[in-house]
Amino acid sequence: MSIQGQKVAVITGASQGIGAGLVAAYRKLGYAVVATSRTIAESQDDGVLAVQGDIADPATAERVIEAGVKRFGRIDTLVNNAGIFLAKPFTEYTPADYAAITGVNLTGFFHITQLAISQMLEQGDGGHVVQITTSLVDHASSDVPSVLASLTKGGLQSATKSLAIEYAGRGIRSNAVALGTIKTPMHAEEYHEFLGAMHPVGRMGEVSDAADAVVYLETAPFVTGAVLSVDGGQSAGH
């Protein structure tokens, strides 16, 4: 059970990479965590509740929020980290690609965010929603064809600002972190040098770079509606 007064964060896409880094970061902040992904294993940490499921399925969102409230009593933060990124020439995306990417990146965001904010409103003492997006949304690259990432993650960035304004008067903040390429299991090692060179600082980001940015936003009560670029300088230019 949660300690009285302990805050609770829900993190999607939490089984590996950035998601696993976020689980560790929120535990370090003293939060209990509801961690969800399709393949997540049960946690040995009493402060982490693992819930398996495909975030594109609305039933998963319901199970995650219900289980979190049942176990820990409340929801204070939601980090929408789950995402699919597929770099393909625009005309080569298939209907299956479109369905998978919009299912996770948009539909998944919509259902769990709606439920999380409803719970925060019921509690009446504010909350925080964070979207993980990509700097490619505002700074497209000829090296990385990414229309579906821009379509979906760009939508999330706009929604981030809209949510921030809609709920500012009720103490619920909404922010986004627009990432460059982060060193995770998603990127094979033989591509690291090429991917690193795309960033003005000459390297890929680390999981800790992404987690530190989210922690900053979590602990910055005057910041809402922000899109924080954590991209090794890509958004500034080349």
For each residue, the residues with C-beta under 8 A, 3 or more apart:
1: 71 72 73
2: 6 8 32 47 71 72 73 74
3: 6 32
4:
5:
6: 2 3 30 31 32 72
7: 29 30 31 32 74 76 77
8: 2 31 32 33 34 68 72 73 74 75 76 77
9: 26 31 32 33 34 76 77 78 79
10: 33 34 36 64 65 68 75 77 78 79 112 116
11: 14 19 22 23 26 33 34 35 36 79 81
12: 19 36 37 55 64 78 79 80 81 82 108 112
13: 17 18 19 36 37 55 81 82 83
14: 11 19 20 22 23 33 35 36 37 40 50 81
15: 19 20 35 37 38 39 40 41
16: 19 20 37 184 185
17: 13 20 21 182 184 185 186 207
18: 13 21 22 81 132 179 182 184 207 210 211
19: 11 12 13 14 15 16 22 23 35 37 81 82
20: 14 15 16 17 23 24 207
21: 17 18 24 25 207 208 210 211
22: 11 14 18 19 25 26 79 81 210 211 214
23: 11 14 19 20 26 27 33 35 48
24: 20 21 27 28 211
25: 21 22 28 29 211 212 214 215
26: 9 11 22 23 29 31 33 77 79 215 218
27: 23 24 30 31 33 45 47 48
28: 24 25
29: 7 25 26 215 218 219
30: 6 7 27
31: 6 7 8 9 26 27 47 76 77
32: 2 3 6 7 8 9 47 48 49 71 72
33: 8 9 10 11 14 23 26 27 47 48 49
34: 8 9 10 11 48 49 51 64 67 68 71 72 75
35: 11 14 15 19 23 40 43 48 49 50 51
36: 10 11 12 13 14 40 50 51 52 53 55 60 64 82
37: 12 13 14 15 16 19 40 52 55 82
38: 15 52 53 54
39: 15 52
40: 14 15 35 36 37 50 51 52
41: 15 50
42: 50
43: 35 48 49 50
44:
45: 27 48
46:
47: 2 27 31 32 33
48: 23 27 32 33 34 35 43 45
49: 32 33 34 35 43 67 68 71 72
50: 14 35 36 40 41 42 43
51: 34 35 36 40 60 63 64 67 68
52: 36 37 38 39 40
53: 36 38 57 59 60 63 64
54: 38 57 60 104
55: 12 13 36 37 60 61 82 104 108 112
56: 60 100 103 104 107 108
57: 53 54 60 61
58: 61 62 107 111
59: 53 62 63
60: 36 51 53 54 55 56 57 63 64 108 112
61: 55 57 58 64 65 108 111 112 114 115
62: 58 59 65 66 111 115
63: 51 53 59 60 66 67
64: 10 12 34 36 51 53 60 61 67 68 112
65: 10 61 62 68 69 75 112 115 116 119
66: 62 63 69 70
67: 34 49 51 63 64 70 71
68: 8 10 34 49 51 64 65 71 72 75
69: 65 66 72 73 74 75 119
70: 66 67
71: 1 2 32 34 49 67 68
72: 1 2 6 8 32 34 49 68 69
73: 1 2 8 69
74: 2 7 8 69 119 123
75: 8 10 34 65 68 69 78 116 119 120 123 127
76: 7 8 9 31 120 126 127 128
77: 7 8 9 10 26 31 127 128 129 130 218
78: 9 10 12 75 112 113 116 117 127 128 129 130
79: 9 10 11 12 22 26 129 130 132 214
80: 12 108 109 112 113 129 130 131 132 156
81: 11 12 13 14 18 19 22 132
82: 12 13 19 36 37 55 104 105 108
83: 13 104 105 132 152 153
84: 100 101 104 105
85: 134 146 149 186
86: 93 97 100 101 148 149
87: 144 145 146 149
88: 92 93 97 145 148
89: 92 145
90: 93 145 147
91:
92: 88 89
93: 86 88 90 97 98 147 148
94: 97 98
95: 98 99
96: 99 100
97: 86 88 93 94 100 101 148
98: 93 94 95 101 102 148
99: 95 96 102 103
100: 56 84 86 96 97 103 104
101: 84 86 97 98 104 105 148 149 152
102: 98 99 105 106 107 148 151 152
103: 56 99 100 106 107 108
104: 54 55 56 82 83 84 100 101 107 108
105: 82 83 84 101 102 108 109 149 152 153 155 156
106: 102 103 109 110 152 155 156
107: 56 58 102 103 104 110 111
108: 12 55 56 60 61 80 82 103 104 105 111 112
109: 80 105 106 112 113 131 156 159
110: 106 107 113 114
111: 58 61 62 107 108 114 115
112: 10 12 55 60 61 64 65 78 80 108 109 115 116
113: 78 80 109 110 116 117 129 163
114: 61 110 111 117 118
115: 61 62 65 111 112 118 119
116: 10 65 75 78 112 113 119 120 127 129
117: 78 113 114 120 121 127 129 163 167 172
118: 114 115 121 122
119: 65 69 74 75 115 116 122 123
120: 75 76 116 117 123 126 127 172
121: 117 118 124 170 172
122: 118 119
123: 74 75 119 120 127
124: 121
125: 171
126: 76 120 170 171 172 173
127: 75 76 77 78 116 117 120 123 171 172 173
128: 76 77 78 172 173 174 175 217 218
129: 77 78 79 80 113 116 117 160 163 172 173 174 175
130: 77 78 79 80 174 175 176 177 214 217 218
131: 80 109 153 156 157 159 160 174 175 176 177
132: 18 79 80 81 83 176 177 179 210 214
133: 137 153 154 156 157 160 176 177 178 179 227
134: 85 137 146 149 153 178 179 180
135: 138 139 178 179 180 229 231 234 235
136: 139 140 141 144 146 149 150 153
137: 133 134 149 150 153 154 157 178
138: 135 157 178 235
139: 135 136 234 235
140: 136 146 150
141: 136 144 146 198 234
142:
143: 198
144: 87 136 141 198
145: 87 88 89 90
146: 85 87 134 136 140 141 149 150
147: 90 93 150 151
148: 86 88 93 97 98 101 102 151 152
149: 85 86 87 101 105 134 136 137 146 152 153
150: 136 137 140 146 147 153 154
151: 102 147 148 154 155
152: 83 101 102 105 106 148 149 155 156
153: 83 105 131 133 134 136 137 149 150 156 157
154: 133 137 150 151 157 158
155: 105 106 151 152 158 159
156: 80 105 106 109 131 133 152 153 159 160 176
157: 131 133 137 138 153 154 160 161 176 178 227
158: 154 155 161 162
159: 109 131 155 156 162 163
160: 129 131 133 156 157 163 164 174 175 176 225 227
161: 157 158 164 165 174 225 227
162: 158 159 165 166
163: 113 117 129 159 160 166 167 172 174
164: 160 161 167 168 173 174 175 224 225
165: 161 162 168 225
166: 162 163
167: 117 163 164 170 171 172 173 174
168: 164 165 172 173 224 225
169:
170: 121 126 167
171: 125 126 127 167
172: 117 120 121 126 127 128 129 163 167 168
173: 126 127 128 129 164 167 168 217 221 223 224
174: 128 129 130 131 160 161 163 164 167 224 225
175: 128 129 130 131 160 164 217 223 224 225 226 227 228
176: 130 131 132 133 156 157 160 226 227 228
177: 130 131 132 133 210 213 214 217 227 228 230
178: 133 134 135 137 138 157 227 228 229 230 231 235
179: 18 132 133 134 135 182 205 210 230 231
180: 134 135 198 199 204 205 230 231 232 234
181: 187 195 196 198 199 204 205
182: 17 18 179 204 205 206 207 209 210
183: 187 192 204 205 206 207
184: 16 17 18 187 207
185: 16 17
186: 17 85
187: 181 183 184 191 192 195 204
188: 191
189: 192
190:
191: 187 188 194 195
192: 183 187 189 195 196 204
193: 196 197
194: 191 197 198
195: 181 187 191 192 198 199 204
196: 181 192 193 199 202 203 204
197: 193 194 202
198: 141 143 144 180 181 194 195 234
199: 180 181 195 196 202 203 204 205 231 232 233 234
200: 232 233 234 236 237 238
201: 232 233
202: 196 197 199 232
203: 196 199 232
204: 180 181 182 183 187 192 195 196 199 232
205: 179 180 181 182 183 199 209 210 230 231 232
206: 182 183 209 210
207: 17 18 20 21 182 183 184 210 211
208: 21 211 212
209: 182 205 206 212 213 230
210: 18 21 22 132 177 179 182 205 206 207 213 214 230
211: 18 21 22 24 25 207 208 214 215
212: 25 208 209 215 216
213: 177 209 210 216 217 228 230
214: 22 25 79 130 132 177 210 211 217 218
215: 25 26 29 211 212 218 219
216: 212 213 219 220 228
217: 128 130 173 175 177 213 214 220 223 226 228
218: 26 29 77 128 130 214 215
219: 29 215 216
220: 216 217 223
221: 173
222:
223: 173 175 217 220 226
224: 164 168 173 174 175
225: 160 161 164 165 168 174 175
226: 175 176 217 223
227: 133 157 160 161 175 176 177 178
228: 175 176 177 178 213 216 217
229: 135 178 234 235 236
230: 177 178 179 180 205 209 210 213
231: 135 178 179 180 199 205 234 235
232: 180 199 200 201 202 203 204 205
233: 199 200 201 236 237
234: 135 139 141 180 198 199 200 229 231 238
235: 135 138 139 178 229 231
236: 200 229 233
237: 200 233
238: 200 234
